[in-house]
Amino acid sequence: MSGEARTLQPRVLESIRRCGLWAPGDTVAVAVSGGVDSLVLLHLLHRTQSAHGGTLTVLSADHGLRRESAAEVEAVGSVAQALDLPFVGVRLDIEPGPNLAERARDARKDALLELGTDRIATGHHEDDQAETVLYHLLRGSGMRGLRGMQPRDGPWVRPLLFESRAAIQAWAEADGLSWVEDPSNPHSQRGLLRRLIPILDEVHGGAGRALARSARLLAREDAFLGGLEDEAWIEASSGRGLSRSGLASMHPALQLRLLRRLVGPLPVRAGTLEAVIDGALHDRGRLDLGGGACLVSLDGVLFVDEPC
């Protein structure tokens, strides 16, 4: 076993402690697909259970999209039984059609949330982080997107987020684990991004690790700006929205964050909000945000109105 793989177990324990992923006695659902990442996570958490103190439950989901998926869920159930851990297998039956991967992911998330555990642990690792950052970079995302995934995000926790795919697989091989290969289409969005990392390595060695490190640095800066944003929100709030003059007196970075908070979950393009910062809606007017909603400027106040 390589040095990095040999010390994987104590590093994961340290990540759980340092990032406060859960406290002793918390219930933790472990999402296991049967792939190497989630299986290694399951075995690591089981072996270190006396140290991290979480009460583990295993969940595996059959999306009904491949003939093999039912057998894969059964195999995960057998692993859970061998480890003497509670197991929940769910059949999701996702209908074919547009946005298939997104709908499958959402259905899987709902199934995990329905367990009602304190935390939900997934096998996302450093290479997944690099691909996520690269995806958001290509979309032209700001800091919130480029910070990537967080070790803890509400009930979701990612104990392997600081570990490489190579170290995880080396640990699995040394431990004699059997797993199913990721069946995702190599021509899918995620598969294409995965193929880009080795090309970027030719430009600058360790590109994947550097992208993940950038995400960690940006996450810290985002947290700092989040505190300033809370103060600025109180200062600029006016009735049902934001004071146009109060907003204009702030740094553009804070203006953009406040506008994003104002529009809430609406999938608004960054360019639309940038136009407001650059002077759109300085006087009376309405700006289509999509989804049937408008950003309205009236009597010096910006607010969201539906229908547009």
C-alpha positions in Angstrom: 0.0 0.0 0.0 1.4 3.4 -1.0 2.2 6.0 1.7 -0.8 8.2 0.8 -3.2 5.2 0.9 -1.6 3.8 4.1 -2.5 6.9 6.1 -5.9 7.4 4.5 -7.8 6.2 7.6 -6.3 8.6 10.1 -6.6 11.5 7.6 -10.3 10.9 7.2 -10.8 10.8 10.9 -9.0 14.1 11.2 -11.2 15.6 8.5 -14.3 14.6 10.4 -12.9 16.2 13.5 -11.4 19.3 11.9 -14.5 20.1 9.8 -17.0 19.2 12.5 -18.8 16.8 10.1 -20.7 15.2 13.0 -20.6 14.7 16.7 -20.5 11.4 18.6 -24.1 10.0 18.8 -25.2 11.6 15.5 -26.9 9.3 13.0 -25.1 9.2 9.7 -26.5 7.8 6.4 -23.8 6.6 4.1 -24.8 6.8 0.4 -23.2 3.8 -1.4 -23.5 3.2 -5.1 -21.2 0.2 -5.2 -18.4 2.2 -6.8 -15.0 2.3 -5.3 -15.3 5.8 -3.7 -18.5 5.1 -1.7 -17.4 1.6 -0.8 -14.1 2.8 0.6 -16.0 5.5 2.5 -18.3 2.9 4.0 -15.4 0.6 5.1 -13.4 3.5 6.6 -16.4 4.8 8.6 -17.2 1.3 9.8 -13.7 0.6 11.0 -13.3 4.0 12.7 -16.8 4.1 14.2 -15.6 3.9 17.8 -13.4 7.0 17.1 -15.9 9.2 15.2 -18.9 8.0 17.2 -21.5 8.2 14.4 -24.3 5.7 14.2 -24.2 4.4 10.6 -27.0 3.4 8.2 -26.3 2.4 4.6 -28.5 3.5 1.7 -28.2 2.4 -2.0 -30.5 3.5 -4.8 -31.6 1.7 -7.9 -32.6 4.3 -10.4 -34.1 1.8 -12.7 -32.0 3.0 -15.7 -29.7 -0.1 -16.1 -30.4 -3.8 -15.8 -27.4 -4.2 -13.6 -28.4 -1.6 -11.0 -30.8 -3.9 -9.0 -28.0 -6.5 -8.5 -25.6 -3.7 -7.5 -27.9 -2.5 -4.8 -28.2 -6.1 -3.6 -24.4 -6.4 -3.5 -24.2 -3.2 -1.3 -26.8 -4.7 0.9 -24.7 -7.8 1.3 -21.7 -5.7 2.3 -23.8 -3.8 4.9 -25.0 -7.1 6.3 -21.5 -8.4 6.6 -20.5 -5.2 8.5 -23.6 -5.6 10.7 -25.0 -2.2 9.6 -28.6 -1.3 8.9 -29.4 -1.2 5.2 -32.0 0.6 3.1 -32.3 -0.2 -0.6 -34.7 2.0 -2.7 -36.0 1.7 -6.2 -36.5 5.1 -7.8 -37.7 4.3 -11.3 -36.6 7.5 -13.0 -38.5 8.0 -16.3 -36.3 8.5 -19.4 -36.3 12.0 -20.9 -34.6 15.4 -20.6 -32.3 16.2 -17.6 -32.1 12.6 -16.7 -28.9 12.8 -14.6 -30.2 15.8 -12.7 -33.6 14.2 -12.0 -31.9 11.0 -10.9 -29.6 13.0 -8.5 -32.6 14.9 -7.1 -34.6 11.6 -6.5 -31.6 10.1 -4.8 -31.1 13.1 -2.6 -34.8 13.0 -1.6 -34.5 9.3 -0.7 -31.5 10.1 1.6 -33.2 13.0 3.2 -36.3 10.9 3.9 -34.2 8.7 6.2 -34.2 11.6 8.7 -30.6 11.1 9.8 -28.5 13.9 11.3 -25.9 13.7 8.5 -25.6 12.2 5.0 -22.1 11.1 4.0 -21.2 10.9 0.3 -18.0 9.6 -1.4 -17.0 12.8 -3.2 -13.3 13.3 -3.3 -10.6 15.8 -4.5 -10.8 14.8 -8.1 -14.6 15.3 -8.1 -13.9 18.7 -6.6 -11.6 19.6 -9.4 -14.1 18.7 -12.0 -16.8 20.7 -10.2 -14.6 23.8 -10.1 -13.7 23.4 -13.7 -17.4 23.1 -14.6 -18.3 26.3 -12.8 -15.3 28.1 -14.3 -16.5 27.2 -17.8 -20.0 28.5 -16.9 -18.5 31.9 -15.8 -19.5 31.4 -12.2 -18.4 33.8 -9.5 -16.9 32.9 -6.1 -19.9 31.0 -4.9 -19.6 28.5 -7.8 -15.8 28.3 -7.8 -15.6 27.4 -4.1 -16.9 24.0 -5.2 -18.3 21.5 -2.8 -17.9 22.0 0.9 -17.0 19.3 3.5 -20.2 20.1 5.2 -23.3 21.6 3.6 -26.4 21.3 5.8 -26.9 17.6 6.4 -24.5 16.6 3.6 -21.0 15.7 4.6 -18.0 14.7 2.4 -15.3 13.0 4.5 -13.2 12.1 1.5 -13.2 15.6 -0.1 -9.5 16.2 0.6 -8.4 12.8 -0.8 -7.4 11.9 -4.3 -9.0 9.2 -6.4 -5.7 7.5 -6.7 -5.2 7.1 -2.9 -8.8 5.9 -2.5 -8.4 3.2 -5.2 -5.0 2.2 -3.9 -6.6 1.6 -0.4 -9.4 -0.4 -2.0 -7.0 -2.6 -3.9 -4.8 -3.2 -0.9 -7.8 -4.1 1.2 -9.1 -6.5 -1.4 -12.4 -4.7 -2.0 -14.6 -5.5 -5.0 -16.5 -2.7 -6.7 -18.4 -1.8 -9.8 -16.9 0.6 -12.3 -18.6 4.0 -12.7 -21.1 3.4 -15.6 -21.5 7.1 -16.4 -21.1 7.8 -20.1 -17.6 9.0 -20.9 -19.2 11.5 -23.3 -21.4 12.9 -20.6 -20.6 16.3 -19.2 -18.9 14.8 -16.1 -17.0 12.3 -18.3 -15.7 15.0 -20.6 -14.5 17.1 -17.7 -12.7 14.1 -16.3 -10.8 13.7 -19.6 -9.7 17.3 -19.4 -7.8 17.0 -16.2 -4.9 14.9 -17.6 -4.6 17.4 -20.5 -4.4 20.3 -18.0 -1.7 18.3 -16.1 0.4 18.5 -19.2 0.2 22.3 -19.0 0.8 22.4 -15.3 1.5 19.3 -13.2 -1.0 18.6 -10.4 -3.8 20.6 -12.1 -6.6 18.7 -10.4 -5.1 19.2 -6.9 -4.5 22.9 -7.7 -8.1 23.4 -8.7 -9.3 21.7 -5.5 -6.9 24.0 -3.5 -8.3 27.0 -5.2 -11.7 25.9 -4.2 -10.6 25.8 -0.5 -9.1 29.2 -0.7 -12.1 30.7 -2.3 -14.4 29.1 0.2 -12.6 31.0 3.0 -12.9 34.3 1.2 -16.6 33.5 0.4 -17.2 32.9 4.1 -15.6 36.2 4.9 -17.6 38.1 2.3 -20.7 36.3 3.6 -20.3 38.1 7.0 -20.0 41.5 5.2 -23.0 40.6 3.1 -25.2 40.0 6.2 -24.2 43.5 7.5 -24.8 45.1 4.1 -28.2 43.4 3.8 -29.4 45.0 7.0 -28.0 48.4 5.9 -29.6 48.3 2.4 -32.9 46.7 3.2 -35.9 48.9 2.6 -39.4 47.6 3.0 -40.0 44.7 0.6 -36.6 45.0 -1.1 -33.3 46.9 -1.3 -32.7 50.7 -1.3 -31.4 51.6 -4.8 -29.2 54.4 -3.4 -28.0 52.2 -0.4 -27.0 49.4 -2.8 -25.2 51.8 -5.2 -23.0 53.1 -2.3 -21.5 49.6 -1.8 -18.7 47.8 -3.5 -19.8 46.0 -6.7 -18.9 42.6 -5.2 -21.3 43.2 -2.3 -24.0 44.6 -4.7 -23.9 41.4 -6.7 -24.2 39.2 -3.5 -27.1 41.3 -2.2 -28.9 41.1 -5.6 -28.4 37.3 -5.6 -30.0 37.1 -2.1 -32.8 39.3 -3.3 -33.8 37.1 -6.2 -33.5 34.0 -4.1 -33.7 30.6 -5.8 -34.5 32.1 -9.3 -32.0 30.8 -11.9 -30.9 34.3 -12.9 -27.9 34.8 -15.2 -25.0 36.7 -13.7 -25.1 39.1 -16.7 -28.6 40.2 -15.8 -27.5 41.2 -12.2 -24.4 42.8 -13.5 -26.5 45.0 -15.7 -28.3 46.3 -12.6 -25.0 47.1 -11.0 -23.9 48.9 -14.2 -27.0 51.2 -14.1 -30.0 49.2 -15.4 -33.1 50.1 -13.4 -31.5 53.2 -12.0 -35.0 54.8 -12.3 -38.4 53.2 -12.6 -38.6 50.0 -14.6 -38.9 46.3 -14.8 -36.3 43.7 -15.7 -37.3 40.2 -16.7 -35.6 37.6 -14.5 -37.1 34.6 -16.2 -39.4 32.1 -14.6 -42.3 34.6 -14.7 -40.6 37.0 -12.3 -39.3 40.6 -12.7 -36.9 42.8 -10.8 -38.7 46.0 -10.3 -37.4 49.5 -9.5 -40.0 51.8 -7.9 -39.7 54.8 -5.7 -36.0 54.1 -5.1 -36.5 50.4 -4.0 -35.6 47.2 -5.9 -37.8 44.2 -5.3 -38.9 41.0 -7.0 -42.5 40.8 -8.4 -44.5 38.0 -9.9 -45.9 37.7 -12.5 -43.6 39.7 -14.7 
